[in-house]
Amino acid sequence: MTRRTIISSLAVAAALKARAPRLRPEWKPKLGILGPYTPANVEFARAQGFRSMILDGGSLDRSLADADVEQIKVTLQNAGIHVSALQVTQNHISPDPAKREKENAKFVGMINLAGRLAVPYIGTASGKDRSKPFLKQVEEIVRVYNEKYFEACARNRVRILWEPWPEGPNLATSPVGFEALFKAFGDSPYVGLQYDPSHLVRQFMDPIQTARDFVEKIFDVHLKDTEILWPVLRAGGINPVNGASWWRYRIPGLGSINWAEFFSVLQDAGYSGAMSVEHEDPLYGADNNPGPDFSAEYKVGFIMAKRYLSQYVPEV
């Protein structure tokens, strides 16, 4: 065999190796639930095979003593539960100066608490001031976040994520809002999306294409479905004179979201973070869950959701 033949063979082998398909690892995101922090709720999550939680910020005092913080961390660690985010919804740019100052201080306290608990994200609304034009609101959000929040985010290694909840004090409810906010914040490492496809459905937007368009900004996920009650909608429209409800939140699989397509978008992008069931389904006790511990009826909704999701998300 000549030297030229050897070199040629090596070149062919290298070319074939370069064309070989990349072996993707098994998709193993952390499947979790959203709810108040209580030892009983953490134990329920563990017993049902969930691996993570989003903790309702209202269930935690931002001024917790160090001993209490350590006890929470031990409880979570013993249960094998990762906390992906604290949920803290408020208006960061309230038009009332006194209220705004109070809200900003509270949020800084929650950023600090997230850092103490080693929680990487805070889910929230962007902030909203109806008295100002859209782009002026965006400018104000950027100013307040830079002046009030980002130093605490850097110190605590926490990112602020917007959930697209349209009833809240929120501009981050649609692709239009996402684009304007992310353009205004530039390449800031301290903002992103806590994506909830259910909110896009009831606004008659495409939750799959929107996820695809903004997938690089998605760092946490709410798993919740929306059922459109078409007979009610067709009879009364989106603003029915009799106040009839034409949509309702459901656990995943009982609404109109194509979950196979949604999870395909996340897999294709290499998303490996947490995905938490946000249970607001009235058929499984969401309207009758006094808390803070989950009621027996409410727990069934999480169990049913996990049963459905197990076809897409492997148990570990």
ZAMARGU-4260 file (C-alpha; in steps of 0.2 Angstrom, whole numbers, plus 5000, padded with zeros to 4 digits):
<rodrens>
0) 5000/5000/5000 | 5007/5017/4995 | 5008/5032/5005 | 4995/5041/4993 | 4983/5026/4996
5) 4985/5027/5015 | 4982/5046/5015 | 4967/5044/5003 | 4959/5030/5014 | 4961/5041/5030
10) 4953/5055/5021 | 4938/5044/5016 | 4936/5038/5034 | 4936/5055/5041 | 4923/5061/5028
15) 4912/5046/5033 | 4914/5050/5051 | 4909/5068/5048 | 4893/5063/5039 | 4888/5050/5053
20) 4872/5056/5062 | 4875/5063/5080 | 4868/5051/5093 | 4856/5061/5104 | 4855/5057/5122
25) 4839/5051/5130 | 4828/5067/5134 | 4827/5068/5153 | 4820/5085/5158 | 4815/5087/5176
30) 4796/5084/5178 | 4789/5094/5193 | 4774/5103/5200 | 4770/5121/5205 | 4764/5124/5223
35) 4767/5132/5240 | 4782/5126/5250 | 4776/5114/5264 | 4785/5098/5269 | 4769/5088/5265
40) 4769/5095/5247 | 4787/5091/5245 | 4784/5073/5251 | 4769/5072/5239 | 4780/5077/5225
45) 4793/5064/5230 | 4781/5050/5232 | 4773/5053/5215 | 4790/5052/5206 | 4791/5071/5202
50) 4809/5078/5202 | 4807/5096/5204 | 4795/5110/5210 | 4791/5128/5207 | 4788/5136/5224
55) 4774/5149/5226 | 4783/5164/5232 | 4768/5169/5243 | 4772/5153/5254 | 4789/5160/5258
60) 4795/5175/5269 | 4809/5184/5260 | 4816/5188/5277 | 4818/5169/5282 | 4831/5166/5296
65) 4846/5157/5290 | 4841/5141/5300 | 4824/5141/5292 | 4832/5142/5275 | 4844/5128/5279
70) 4829/5117/5285 | 4820/5120/5268 | 4836/5115/5259 | 4838/5099/5269 | 4819/5095/5266
75) 4821/5097/5248 | 4838/5088/5247 | 4831/5073/5257 | 4817/5072/5245 | 4828/5073/5229
80) 4818/5088/5224 | 4826/5102/5213 | 4818/5119/5214 | 4818/5127/5197 | 4810/5144/5201
85) 4801/5155/5214 | 4784/5161/5207 | 4782/5180/5212 | 4769/5190/5202 | 4768/5208/5205
90) 4769/5225/5196 | 4787/5231/5194 | 4782/5248/5186 | 4766/5252/5196 | 4761/5270/5192
95) 4759/5273/5211 | 4776/5278/5217 | 4774/5272/5235 | 4767/5255/5229 | 4781/5254/5216
100) 4794/5256/5229 | 4786/5243/5240 | 4785/5231/5226 | 4803/5234/5220 | 4809/5231/5238
105) 4799/5215/5240 | 4806/5208/5223 | 4824/5212/5228 | 4820/5202/5244 | 4814/5187/5234
110) 4829/5188/5222 | 4840/5187/5238 | 4830/5173/5245 | 4831/5163/5228 | 4850/5165/5230
115) 4850/5159/5248 | 4840/5144/5242 | 4851/5141/5227 | 4836/5143/5216 | 4841/5150/5198
120) 4825/5158/5192 | 4811/5169/5197 | 4795/5168/5187 | 4785/5184/5186 | 4776/5197/5175
125) 4786/5210/5166 | 4777/5225/5174 | 4764/5236/5166 | 4758/5254/5167 | 4742/5257/5156
130) 4744/5276/5157 | 4759/5275/5146 | 4761/5270/5128 | 4768/5253/5125 | 4786/5257/5120
135) 4787/5269/5135 | 4782/5255/5146 | 4795/5244/5139 | 4808/5258/5142 | 4802/5260/5160
140) 4803/5241/5163 | 4821/5241/5157 | 4826/5256/5168 | 4818/5249/5183 | 4826/5232/5181
145) 4843/5239/5178 | 4842/5251/5193 | 4833/5240/5205 | 4836/5221/5201 | 4851/5217/5191
150) 4864/5220/5204 | 4854/5208/5215 | 4852/5195/5201 | 4871/5196/5198 | 4875/5193/5216
155) 4863/5179/5218 | 4865/5171/5201 | 4847/5173/5198 | 4838/5176/5181 | 4820/5184/5180
160) 4808/5175/5169 | 4792/5181/5162 | 4776/5170/5161 | 4764/5175/5147 | 4750/5178/5159
165) 4738/5190/5151 | 4728/5195/5166 | 4743/5201/5176 | 4753/5217/5175 | 4762/5211/5160
170) 4768/5215/5143 | 4776/5198/5140 | 4761/5190/5134 | 4764/5187/5116 | 4777/5187/5102
175) 4775/5206/5100 | 4778/5209/5119 | 4793/5196/5119 | 4801/5204/5104 | 4800/5222/5111
180) 4806/5217/5128 | 4821/5206/5122 | 4826/5219/5110 | 4826/5233/5123 | 4836/5222/5135
185) 4849/5217/5122 | 4859/5202/5127 | 4855/5204/5146 | 4859/5187/5155 | 4846/5192/5168
190) 4829/5190/5159 | 4821/5176/5149 | 4804/5166/5148 | 4795/5155/5159 | 4785/5148/5145
195) 4767/5143/5148 | 4758/5137/5131 | 4741/5138/5139 | 4740/5157/5139 | 4744/5158/5121
200) 4730/5146/5116 | 4716/5156/5124 | 4723/5172/5116 | 4721/5163/5099 | 4740/5163/5096
205) 4750/5148/5091 | 4759/5141/5106 | 4770/5129/5096 | 4777/5141/5083 | 4779/5154/5097
210) 4789/5142/5107 | 4800/5138/5092 | 4803/5156/5088 | 4808/5160/5106 | 4815/5143/5112
215) 4832/5151/5116 | 4824/5162/5128 | 4815/5148/5137 | 4823/5143/5154 | 4808/5136/5163
220) 4791/5129/5158 | 4773/5128/5165 | 4764/5113/5159 | 4745/5118/5158 | 4732/5115/5145
225) 4718/5126/5139 | 4701/5119/5134 | 4691/5130/5122 | 4672/5128/5125 | 4667/5130/5106
230) 4648/5129/5108 | 4649/5143/5121 | 4661/5154/5111 | 4651/5152/5095 | 4635/5157/5104
235) 4642/5172/5114 | 4659/5177/5107 | 4674/5181/5116 | 4665/5195/5126 | 4648/5186/5130
240) 4634/5198/5136 | 4629/5185/5149 | 4647/5183/5156 | 4648/5164/5151 | 4665/5157/5152
245) 4671/5150/5135 | 4688/5143/5140 | 4695/5134/5155 | 4712/5128/5161 | 4715/5110/5161
250) 4729/5098/5166 | 4740/5093/5151 | 4731/5081/5139 | 4713/5088/5142 | 4714/5104/5132
255) 4719/5108/5114 | 4738/5109/5115 | 4748/5097/5104 | 4760/5091/5117 | 4770/5080/5105
260) 4774/5095/5094 | 4778/5106/5109 | 4790/5093/5117 | 4797/5091/5100 | 4802/5109/5099
265) 4810/5108/5116 | 4820/5092/5112 | 4826/5099/5096 | 4833/5114/5104 | 4841/5103/5118
270) 4831/5110/5132 | 4835/5100/5148 | 4828/5111/5161 | 4813/5109/5172 | 4794/5107/5167
275) 4781/5109/5181 | 4763/5105/5180 | 4753/5121/5185 | 4737/5114/5191 | 4722/5125/5189
280) 4710/5112/5183 | 4692/5115/5191 | 4688/5097/5187 | 4702/5091/5199 | 4699/5103/5214
285) 4708/5119/5208 | 4693/5129/5214 | 4692/5120/5231 | 4710/5118/5237 | 4711/5129/5253
290) 4730/5124/5255 | 4744/5127/5259 | 4745/5108/5259 | 4737/5100/5243 | 4720/5093/5246
295) 4716/5075/5241 | 4706/5080/5227 | 4719/5092/5220 | 4732/5079/5221 | 4723/5068/5209
300) 4725/5081/5196 | 4744/5080/5197 | 4743/5061/5197 | 4732/5062/5181 | 4744/5074/5173
305) 4759/5064/5177 | 4751/5048/5169 | 4748/5058/5153 | 4765/5066/5152 | 4774/5049/5155
310) 4772/5045/5137 | 4784/5060/5133 | 4794/5062/5148 | 4804/5047/5154 | 4804/5043/5173
315) 4821/5043/5181
</rodrens>
